[in-house]
Amino acid sequence: MMVKICGITNREDALAAVDAGASAIGFNFYRESPRYISHTGAAMIAETIPANVWKVGVFVNETPETIARISVDAGLDVAQLHGASEARGIRIWRGCQVNGLVFDQADGEVVEALLIDTPSAELYGGTGQPFDWSLAKGLPIKIIIAGGLDADNVRIAIEQAHPWGVDACSRIEKSPGMKDHEKMRKFVKAALQS
């Protein structure tokens, strides 16, 4: 099970996620997000993260050129794309909201996984609200479940959707962008239970 902790804004939270056993950490480069981090801030954190923990950049309506530059500067392994974002030369996780499970794929885009989140008119994730996880079961692509996950419900989500991975953010925070290390540890442990 791939376990991602998203919305990392500081080194202490990143290292706590690694210590907890996270497979990936997410940096949000969308300026409208309360979890926004600059590419230089992400780069300083990324250099302290072991190579076996993926560094994922979250992009919303961003150009391929900007994504390529930030990916190199911040040492990213994966680009998580939302909205009209496009990228080349990097692994892609395409974000979509669960309303209908329709997602736009750019011409020629090869997507490693589909990150499915709760619909919101205002946000591109980070709502803290779950959705009917069974809707994601059986899709012909690797699935990452996001939206309202924490230690109390991640096992239910896994049982209902059989995803490749899970992603948590707002429900494991003390405040936007500041993780609660105990909640984070419990989430990762619950997600990795067999």
Secondary structure, DSSP 8 states (H G I E B T S, - for coil): -EEEE----SHHHHHHHHHHT-SEEEEE--TTSTTB--HHHHHHHHTTS-TTSEEEEEEES--HHHHHHHHHHHT-SEEEEETT----SSEEEEEEESSTT-----TT---SEEEEE---SS-SS-------GGGGTT-SSEEEE-SS--TTTHHHHHHHH--SEEEE-GGGEEETTEE-HHHHHHHHHHHH--
